[in-house]
Amino acid sequence: MTKPPIAIHDVRWTIDTYAIHAEAMRLADERFNDERDRRYTEVNIEKEKALKIKETADLAALSLARESQTYKEQQNDALRDKNLSESGIYATNSSLNKVADDIRASTDSAIQGLANSTAKAISDFMNEVKPYMSGQTAQQGQAQGSQITKANLYTAIGVVVGLLGAYAAFKP
């Protein structure tokens, strides 16, 4: 059962054989293109997933680096403050804060003392001037009597308060 040899001259292209061949090639190209498009789509989807993972990892790494840097700076600051406080050459944050608190406390007590003494001085002055302000003096009604008016009294009170304030401000 041997096959008879195919004669070369029997293979001929006709319109029908060319149409069948062209249709088979078109179908093969479509399958090839569909497979290529599917692979490209899969690769692009995987690239997007990898990019999202990379972005998340970059953000996490950046956050971790920031926390690490902050921790290192705090440790360095603490060590520097410790060394400087031991040497006593430079002022540290804690020593400056202590001095500022002491200054605030002494200033507050000085202002409170000044306010109390000023209030007492004004009260004493008002008690002495009260008869003049109420108009009940021995010379009431006389033309050559006292020329003190309320405006002059208020001016005098203002001068006294100003002098007391200046004295307290420049007192050594």
VEXSE-561529 format. One record per residue (C-alpha): residue in three letters; residue number from 1; x, y, z. Coordinates in steps of 0.001 Angstrom, whole numbers. Layout:
<nodes>
<node residu="ALA" num="NUM" X="X" Y="Y" Z="Z"/>
...
</nodes>
This chain:
<nodes>
<node residu="MET" num="1" X="0" Y="0" Z="0"/>
<node residu="THR" num="2" X="2177" Y="2596" Z="-1128"/>
<node residu="LYS" num="3" X="853" Y="5869" Z="-2137"/>
<node residu="PRO" num="4" X="1307" Y="6938" Z="-5608"/>
<node residu="PRO" num="5" X="3758" Y="9781" Z="-5952"/>
<node residu="ILE" num="6" X="2266" Y="13196" Z="-6243"/>
<node residu="ALA" num="7" X="3118" Y="14863" Z="-9386"/>
<node residu="ILE" num="8" X="4331" Y="18418" Z="-9059"/>
<node residu="HIS" num="9" X="2424" Y="19538" Z="-12011"/>
<node residu="ASP" num="10" X="-890" Y="18438" Z="-10358"/>
<node residu="VAL" num="11" X="-644" Y="21115" Z="-7620"/>
<node residu="ARG" num="12" X="-2258" Y="24124" Z="-9012"/>
<node residu="TRP" num="13" X="-3647" Y="27266" Z="-7482"/>
<node residu="THR" num="14" X="-7111" Y="28049" Z="-8454"/>
<node residu="ILE" num="15" X="-9420" Y="30758" Z="-7247"/>
<node residu="ASP" num="16" X="-11183" Y="28285" Z="-4977"/>
<node residu="THR" num="17" X="-7979" Y="26923" Z="-3427"/>
<node residu="TYR" num="18" X="-6637" Y="30445" Z="-2935"/>
<node residu="ALA" num="19" X="-9904" Y="31526" Z="-1224"/>
<node residu="ILE" num="20" X="-9728" Y="28508" Z="1109"/>
<node residu="HIS" num="21" X="-6074" Y="29224" Z="1865"/>
<node residu="ALA" num="22" X="-6717" Y="32953" Z="2455"/>
<node residu="GLU" num="23" X="-9634" Y="32165" Z="4799"/>
<node residu="ALA" num="24" X="-7466" Y="29719" Z="6773"/>
<node residu="MET" num="25" X="-4687" Y="32330" Z="7048"/>
<node residu="ARG" num="26" X="-7176" Y="35007" Z="8149"/>
<node residu="LEU" num="27" X="-8543" Y="32718" Z="10892"/>
<node residu="ALA" num="28" X="-5012" Y="31853" Z="12019"/>
<node residu="ASP" num="29" X="-4113" Y="35574" Z="12132"/>
<node residu="GLU" num="30" X="-7271" Y="36353" Z="14143"/>
<node residu="ARG" num="31" X="-6422" Y="33620" Z="16669"/>
<node residu="PHE" num="32" X="-2842" Y="34882" Z="16846"/>
<node residu="ASN" num="33" X="-3973" Y="38519" Z="17314"/>
<node residu="ASP" num="34" X="-6568" Y="37545" Z="19932"/>
<node residu="GLU" num="35" X="-3951" Y="35587" Z="21868"/>
<node residu="ARG" num="36" X="-1473" Y="38486" Z="21605"/>
<node residu="ASP" num="37" X="-4098" Y="41005" Z="22786"/>
<node residu="ARG" num="38" X="-5042" Y="38736" Z="25704"/>
<node residu="ARG" num="39" X="-1408" Y="38453" Z="26769"/>
<node residu="TYR" num="40" X="-851" Y="42213" Z="26457"/>
<node residu="THR" num="41" X="-3960" Y="42829" Z="28566"/>
<node residu="GLU" num="42" X="-2801" Y="40363" Z="31223"/>
<node residu="VAL" num="43" X="669" Y="41903" Z="31294"/>
<node residu="ASN" num="44" X="-770" Y="45429" Z="31623"/>
<node residu="ILE" num="45" X="-3054" Y="44334" Z="34466"/>
<node residu="GLU" num="46" X="-86" Y="42782" Z="36267"/>
<node residu="LYS" num="47" X="1974" Y="45946" Z="35680"/>
<node residu="GLU" num="48" X="-799" Y="48043" Z="37253"/>
<node residu="LYS" num="49" X="-933" Y="45714" Z="40264"/>
<node residu="ALA" num="50" X="2848" Y="45887" Z="40634"/>
<node residu="LEU" num="51" X="2771" Y="49689" Z="40363"/>
<node residu="LYS" num="52" X="127" Y="49921" Z="43110"/>
<node residu="ILE" num="53" X="2161" Y="47609" Z="45329"/>
<node residu="LYS" num="54" X="5287" Y="49695" Z="44654"/>
<node residu="GLU" num="55" X="3478" Y="52956" Z="45483"/>
<node residu="THR" num="56" X="2164" Y="51489" Z="48737"/>
<node residu="ALA" num="57" X="5619" Y="50208" Z="49635"/>
<node residu="ASP" num="58" X="7182" Y="53590" Z="48810"/>
<node residu="LEU" num="59" X="4694" Y="55399" Z="51055"/>
<node residu="ALA" num="60" X="5290" Y="52941" Z="53876"/>
<node residu="ALA" num="61" X="9063" Y="53266" Z="53474"/>
<node residu="LEU" num="62" X="8831" Y="57056" Z="53450"/>
<node residu="SER" num="63" X="6701" Y="57051" Z="56597"/>
<node residu="LEU" num="64" X="9076" Y="54642" Z="58313"/>
<node residu="ALA" num="65" X="12092" Y="56730" Z="57296"/>
<node residu="ARG" num="66" X="10399" Y="59869" Z="58653"/>
<node residu="GLU" num="67" X="9636" Y="58163" Z="61978"/>
<node residu="SER" num="68" X="13170" Y="56802" Z="62163"/>
<node residu="GLN" num="69" X="14656" Y="60245" Z="61473"/>
<node residu="THR" num="70" X="12445" Y="61858" Z="64121"/>
<node residu="TYR" num="71" X="13474" Y="59215" Z="66660"/>
<node residu="LYS" num="72" X="17167" Y="59695" Z="65819"/>
<node residu="GLU" num="73" X="16849" Y="63471" Z="66149"/>
<node residu="GLN" num="74" X="15143" Y="63124" Z="69532"/>
<node residu="GLN" num="75" X="17866" Y="60776" Z="70746"/>
<node residu="ASN" num="76" X="20596" Y="63115" Z="69481"/>
<node residu="ASP" num="77" X="18912" Y="66123" Z="71116"/>
<node residu="ALA" num="78" X="18632" Y="64281" Z="74425"/>
<node residu="LEU" num="79" X="22268" Y="63199" Z="74290"/>
<node residu="ARG" num="80" X="23412" Y="66716" Z="73325"/>
<node residu="ASP" num="81" X="21381" Y="68266" Z="76168"/>
<node residu="LYS" num="82" X="22850" Y="65749" Z="78594"/>
<node residu="ASN" num="83" X="26415" Y="66444" Z="77464"/>
<node residu="LEU" num="84" X="25948" Y="70210" Z="77486"/>
<node residu="SER" num="85" X="24289" Y="70204" Z="80893"/>
<node residu="GLU" num="86" X="27155" Y="68140" Z="82284"/>
<node residu="SER" num="87" X="29795" Y="70456" Z="80859"/>
<node residu="GLY" num="88" X="27901" Y="73599" Z="81874"/>
<node residu="ILE" num="89" X="29317" Y="75583" Z="78972"/>
<node residu="TYR" num="90" X="26114" Y="76189" Z="77018"/>
<node residu="ALA" num="91" X="22525" Y="76783" Z="78029"/>
<node residu="THR" num="92" X="20194" Y="73871" Z="77386"/>
<node residu="ASN" num="93" X="16494" Y="73929" Z="76599"/>
<node residu="SER" num="94" X="15592" Y="72818" Z="80108"/>
<node residu="SER" num="95" X="17813" Y="75443" Z="81750"/>
<node residu="LEU" num="96" X="16376" Y="78184" Z="79516"/>
<node residu="ASN" num="97" X="12839" Y="77059" Z="80336"/>
<node residu="LYS" num="98" X="13655" Y="77151" Z="84063"/>
<node residu="VAL" num="99" X="15060" Y="80687" Z="83787"/>
<node residu="ALA" num="100" X="12025" Y="81825" Z="81796"/>
<node residu="ASP" num="101" X="9692" Y="80368" Z="84447"/>
<node residu="ASP" num="102" X="11637" Y="82132" Z="87217"/>
<node residu="ILE" num="103" X="11457" Y="85446" Z="85358"/>
<node residu="ARG" num="104" X="7714" Y="85010" Z="84809"/>
<node residu="ALA" num="105" X="7140" Y="84277" Z="88496"/>
<node residu="SER" num="106" X="9183" Y="87256" Z="89706"/>
<node residu="THR" num="107" X="7553" Y="89576" Z="87153"/>
<node residu="ASP" num="108" X="4078" Y="88423" Z="88169"/>
<node residu="SER" num="109" X="4807" Y="89012" Z="91862"/>
<node residu="ALA" num="110" X="6325" Y="92452" Z="91119"/>
<node residu="ILE" num="111" X="3309" Y="93479" Z="89053"/>
<node residu="GLN" num="112" X="946" Y="92256" Z="91770"/>
<node residu="GLY" num="113" X="2878" Y="94213" Z="94430"/>
<node residu="LEU" num="114" X="2862" Y="97333" Z="92241"/>
<node residu="ALA" num="115" X="-865" Y="97002" Z="91650"/>
<node residu="ASN" num="116" X="-1549" Y="96630" Z="95384"/>
<node residu="SER" num="117" X="627" Y="99601" Z="96371"/>
<node residu="THR" num="118" X="-849" Y="101777" Z="93605"/>
<node residu="ALA" num="119" X="-4388" Y="100876" Z="94652"/>
<node residu="LYS" num="120" X="-3582" Y="101743" Z="98290"/>
<node residu="ALA" num="121" X="-1951" Y="105071" Z="97305"/>
<node residu="ILE" num="122" X="-4944" Y="106028" Z="95158"/>
<node residu="SER" num="123" X="-7341" Y="105045" Z="97940"/>
<node residu="ASP" num="124" X="-5420" Y="107162" Z="100494"/>
<node residu="PHE" num="125" X="-5258" Y="110092" Z="98082"/>
<node residu="MET" num="126" X="-8983" Y="109863" Z="97351"/>
<node residu="ASN" num="127" X="-9781" Y="109827" Z="101088"/>
<node residu="GLU" num="128" X="-7749" Y="113012" Z="101564"/>
<node residu="VAL" num="129" X="-9295" Y="114805" Z="98592"/>
<node residu="LYS" num="130" X="-12858" Y="113656" Z="99241"/>
<node residu="PRO" num="131" X="-13925" Y="116853" Z="101016"/>
<node residu="TYR" num="132" X="-12782" Y="118942" Z="98050"/>
<node residu="MET" num="133" X="-14573" Y="116712" Z="95572"/>
<node residu="SER" num="134" X="-17858" Y="116798" Z="97460"/>
<node residu="GLY" num="135" X="-17700" Y="120584" Z="97723"/>
<node residu="GLN" num="136" X="-17932" Y="120653" Z="101532"/>
<node residu="THR" num="137" X="-14982" Y="122790" Z="102565"/>
<node residu="ALA" num="138" X="-14716" Y="125577" Z="105049"/>
<node residu="GLN" num="139" X="-14259" Y="128120" Z="102303"/>
<node residu="GLN" num="140" X="-17249" Y="127010" Z="100277"/>
<node residu="GLY" num="141" X="-18912" Y="129871" Z="98456"/>
<node residu="GLN" num="142" X="-16129" Y="132444" Z="98883"/>
<node residu="ALA" num="143" X="-14579" Y="134058" Z="95825"/>
<node residu="GLN" num="144" X="-10984" Y="133765" Z="97100"/>
<node residu="GLY" num="145" X="-11473" Y="130149" Z="98256"/>
<node residu="SER" num="146" X="-9960" Y="127036" Z="96871"/>
<node residu="GLN" num="147" X="-9558" Y="127002" Z="93094"/>
<node residu="ILE" num="148" X="-9331" Y="123210" Z="92905"/>
<node residu="THR" num="149" X="-11810" Y="121733" Z="90489"/>
<node residu="LYS" num="150" X="-12587" Y="118166" Z="89664"/>
<node residu="ALA" num="151" X="-10563" Y="118400" Z="86445"/>
<node residu="ASN" num="152" X="-7509" Y="119585" Z="88377"/>
<node residu="LEU" num="153" X="-7961" Y="116732" Z="90864"/>
<node residu="TYR" num="154" X="-8180" Y="114121" Z="88116"/>
<node residu="THR" num="155" X="-5050" Y="115578" Z="86525"/>
<node residu="ALA" num="156" X="-3228" Y="115370" Z="89857"/>
<node residu="ILE" num="157" X="-4374" Y="111767" Z="90340"/>
<node residu="GLY" num="158" X="-3108" Y="110904" Z="86850"/>
<node residu="VAL" num="159" X="275" Y="112477" Z="87558"/>
<node residu="VAL" num="160" X="608" Y="110560" Z="90841"/>
<node residu="VAL" num="161" X="-304" Y="107245" Z="89205"/>
<node residu="GLY" num="162" X="2140" Y="107940" Z="86365"/>
<node residu="LEU" num="163" X="4941" Y="108753" Z="88792"/>
<node residu="LEU" num="164" X="4242" Y="105594" Z="90801"/>
<node residu="GLY" num="165" X="4294" Y="103519" Z="87617"/>
<node residu="ALA" num="166" X="7542" Y="105094" Z="86417"/>
<node residu="TYR" num="167" X="9119" Y="104583" Z="89837"/>
<node residu="ALA" num="168" X="8111" Y="100901" Z="89860"/>
<node residu="ALA" num="169" X="9299" Y="100345" Z="86293"/>
<node residu="PHE" num="170" X="12748" Y="101880" Z="86783"/>
<node residu="LYS" num="171" X="13287" Y="100741" Z="90355"/>
<node residu="PRO" num="172" X="16537" Y="98713" Z="90487"/>
</nodes>
